[in-house]
Amino acid sequence: MTDITCIGEVLIDLTQTGTNAHGVPQFSANPGGAPANVAVAASRLGARTAFIGKTGRDGFGAYLRRVLEENRVAADGLRTSDTPTTMAIVSVSEIGECDFRFVRGADSELAPEELDEGSIASTKILHFGSVSLTGGAARSATIAAARAARRAGVLVSYDPNYRASLWPSEAEAVEWMRTPLSLVDVMKLAEEELELLTGTSDLEEGSRILEERGISLVLVTLGGDGAFCRWQGETFTVPGVKTQVADTNGAGDTFFGAVLSRLALRGDHPLDGLTAQELRGIVAFSNRAASLTCSRSGAI
C-alpha cells in the first residue's frame, strides 16, 4: 500500500536566484508544482509516495520524471503529452517573498480516463491542490480522483493554493476552490485563502466554518509565526522556527508533506485516535521542515 498519492501539477519553477553585474535577473530551472513538492517532502521524511500528473514529451518533462524517481516517488501515474511541460516564472523579493506567473502546458490535460482508480483506492491518503481545478481536463480528473478516494475510504487532503493569474476572476476561483470541500478530510491553507473561502480572516471563525463543512482537520499556515490548527473543536497555534530566508517557494508544501508523512505513519486510518498533544508534535516537526525549505532556493 502507498502512504500518500498526490495528483496535480509537476512543473518547472523558473526561479529568480539573483542578478548579474548589469542588474539583469538570473533564473534557475527548479523542479516544482505544489502536489509534487508535497510528494517529495513526504518521501524524504519516510513515507511511501506516488504521483499522478502530466508533462510534455520534452527535456523538462524527462527531467521532472527523473527528479520524482530519484526522490523515491512512484511515477507510474505520470502521463505525457505533445503539449510542452508547464512552467511557473517565480520572482523573489528582497525578503524572499515569491510572485508567480504561469506558462500553462501539459499538466492541465490530465484526463479522468488516465486515472488508475485501483491505485487510488490502495493508498492511505490522496492529496490534491486547486491549481488543477483551474480548467481543462485536469479539473474533471482531480475531482474524479477525490471522489474515487472517498468511495474507497481513503483520507482526502486538499491545499486550495490560490494563484490569481490562473483564474478569470476571483469569484470563479472561489466557486471552484469550494467545490471539492465536501470530499475533504484534511485541509491546509494560507490566511489569504481562509478569507477567500470563508469570508472571514478570523482564524477561529474561519476554521469553524470549514469544520462545519465536514473538514476534520484544518491547518492554517502563518509564515514565520507558525501554524494554526483546528481539530475536534479545539484550536491552538504552534510557533514557527527562525530561519535566514532564501525564498519561501514550497514552504507550505513542505509543511503539508511533513504533516501527511507523520499522519501516514499512524496506520491505515491516519486520523483515528489522534490527540491534540500528538498533533502539536506533528505540526512542530512540520514547521521545522518548512524552515529548512525557506533557507534555500527552490521548492524541491
BELHUWO-V314577 format. One record per residue. N is the residue number from 1. RES is the residue in one letter. OMEGA is omega in radians with two decimals (999 if undefined). Layout:
# BELHUWO-V314577
N/RES/OMEGA + N/RES/OMEGA
This chain:
# BELHUWO-V314577
1/M/3.03 + 2/T/3.10 + 3/D/-3.03 + 4/I/3.01 + 5/T/-3.13 + 6/C/3.11 + 7/I/3.11 + 8/G/-3.00 + 9/E/2.85 + 10/V/-2.95 + 11/L/3.06 + 12/I/3.00 + 13/D/3.01 + 14/L/-2.94 + 15/T/3.10 + 16/Q/-3.12 + 17/T/-3.13 + 18/G/3.09 + 19/T/3.08 + 20/N/-3.06 + 21/A/-3.13 + 22/H/3.12 + 23/G/3.14 + 24/V/3.13 + 25/P/3.07 + 26/Q/-3.05 + 27/F/3.00 + 28/S/3.13 + 29/A/-3.11 + 30/N/3.02 + 31/P/-3.13 + 32/G/-2.99 + 33/G/-2.95 + 34/A/-3.13 + 35/P/3.09 + 36/A/3.07 + 37/N/3.13 + 38/V/-3.12 + 39/A/-3.12 + 40/V/3.14 + 41/A/-3.12 + 42/A/3.12 + 43/S/3.13 + 44/R/-3.14 + 45/L/2.96 + 46/G/3.14 + 47/A/3.04 + 48/R/-3.00 + 49/T/3.09 + 50/A/-3.11 + 51/F/3.05 + 52/I/-3.14 + 53/G/-3.08 + 54/K/3.05 + 55/T/3.01 + 56/G/3.01 + 57/R/-3.07 + 58/D/-3.10 + 59/G/3.12 + 60/F/3.14 + 61/G/3.11 + 62/A/3.13 + 63/Y/-3.12 + 64/L/3.07 + 65/R/-3.13 + 66/R/3.12 + 67/V/3.11 + 68/L/-3.09 + 69/E/3.11 + 70/E/3.10 + 71/N/3.06 + 72/R/3.01 + 73/V/3.14 + 74/A/-3.03 + 75/A/3.12 + 76/D/-3.12 + 77/G/3.13 + 78/L/-3.13 + 79/R/3.12 + 80/T/-3.06 + 81/S/3.03 + 82/D/3.06 + 83/T/-3.10 + 84/P/3.07 + 85/T/3.13 + 86/T/3.08 + 87/M/2.99 + 88/A/3.09 + 89/I/-3.03 + 90/V/3.05 + 91/S/-3.04 + 92/V/3.13 + 93/S/-3.13 + 94/E/-3.14 + 95/I/3.05 + 96/G/3.12 + 97/E/-3.02 + 98/C/3.02 + 99/D/-3.02 + 100/F/2.93 + 101/R/-2.98 + 102/F/2.90 + 103/V/-2.93 + 104/R/-3.11 + 105/G/-2.92 + 106/A/-3.05 + 107/D/-3.08 + 108/S/-3.07 + 109/E/3.12 + 110/L/-3.03 + 111/A/3.14 + 112/P/-3.10 + 113/E/3.10 + 114/E/3.12 + 115/L/2.99 + 116/D/-3.08 + 117/E/3.09 + 118/G/3.12 + 119/S/3.08 + 120/I/-3.11 + 121/A/-3.07 + 122/S/3.06 + 123/T/3.08 + 124/K/-3.05 + 125/I/2.95 + 126/L/-3.11 + 127/H/3.05 + 128/F/3.09 + 129/G/-3.04 + 130/S/3.11 + 131/V/3.14 + 132/S/3.07 + 133/L/-3.02 + 134/T/3.10 + 135/G/-3.13 + 136/G/-3.12 + 137/A/-3.08 + 138/A/3.09 + 139/R/3.13 + 140/S/-3.13 + 141/A/-3.11 + 142/T/3.13 + 143/I/3.09 + 144/A/3.12 + 145/A/3.12 + 146/A/3.11 + 147/R/3.11 + 148/A/3.11 + 149/A/-3.13 + 150/R/3.13 + 151/R/-3.09 + 152/A/-3.13 + 153/G/3.12 + 154/V/3.08 + 155/L/-3.12 + 156/V/3.10 + 157/S/-2.95 + 158/Y/3.04 + 159/D/3.12 + 160/P/-3.07 + 161/N/-3.01 + 162/Y/3.02 + 163/R/-2.98 + 164/A/-3.06 + 165/S/-3.12 + 166/L/-3.05 + 167/W/3.07 + 168/P/-3.14 + 169/S/3.09 + 170/E/-3.12 + 171/A/3.13 + 172/E/3.09 + 173/A/-3.11 + 174/V/-3.13 + 175/E/-3.08 + 176/W/3.09 + 177/M/3.08 + 178/R/-3.01 + 179/T/-3.08 + 180/P/-3.01 + 181/L/-3.12 + 182/S/-3.13 + 183/L/-2.89 + 184/V/3.05 + 185/D/-3.09 + 186/V/-3.07 + 187/M/3.04 + 188/K/3.13 + 189/L/3.06 + 190/A/-3.10 + 191/E/3.13 + 192/E/-3.11 + 193/E/3.06 + 194/L/-3.14 + 195/E/3.13 + 196/L/-3.00 + 197/L/-3.06 + 198/T/-3.12 + 199/G/3.10 + 200/T/3.08 + 201/S/3.14 + 202/D/-3.05 + 203/L/-3.14 + 204/E/-3.07 + 205/E/-3.12 + 206/G/3.13 + 207/S/3.09 + 208/R/3.12 + 209/I/3.14 + 210/L/3.09 + 211/E/3.12 + 212/E/3.08 + 213/R/3.07 + 214/G/-3.12 + 215/I/-2.99 + 216/S/-3.08 + 217/L/3.13 + 218/V/3.12 + 219/L/3.12 + 220/V/3.13 + 221/T/-3.03 + 222/L/-3.12 + 223/G/-3.12 + 224/G/-3.13 + 225/D/3.08 + 226/G/-3.07 + 227/A/3.09 + 228/F/-3.09 + 229/C/2.92 + 230/R/-3.13 + 231/W/3.11 + 232/Q/3.08 + 233/G/3.14 + 234/E/3.10 + 235/T/3.08 + 236/F/3.10 + 237/T/3.08 + 238/V/-3.05 + 239/P/3.09 + 240/G/-3.10 + 241/V/3.14 + 242/K/3.11 + 243/T/3.02 + 244/Q/-2.97 + 245/V/2.95 + 246/A/2.90 + 247/D/-3.05 + 248/T/-3.11 + 249/N/3.09 + 250/G/-3.11 + 251/A/3.12 + 252/G/3.12 + 253/D/3.10 + 254/T/3.08 + 255/F/-3.07 + 256/F/3.08 + 257/G/3.11 + 258/A/3.09 + 259/V/-3.08 + 260/L/3.12 + 261/S/3.12 + 262/R/3.10 + 263/L/-3.11 + 264/A/3.13 + 265/L/-3.07 + 266/R/3.11 + 267/G/-3.06 + 268/D/3.11 + 269/H/-2.86 + 270/P/-3.11 + 271/L/-3.09 + 272/D/3.07 + 273/G/-3.13 + 274/L/3.11 + 275/T/3.10 + 276/A/3.14 + 277/Q/3.10 + 278/E/3.13 + 279/L/3.08 + 280/R/3.12 + 281/G/3.11 + 282/I/-3.11 + 283/V/3.08 + 284/A/3.07 + 285/F/-3.08 + 286/S/3.04 + 287/N/3.12 + 288/R/3.11 + 289/A/-3.14 + 290/A/-3.14 + 291/S/3.09 + 292/L/3.11 + 293/T/-3.13 + 294/C/-3.05 + 295/S/3.14 + 296/R/-3.06 + 297/S/3.12 + 298/G/-3.08 + 299/A/3.14 + 300/I/999
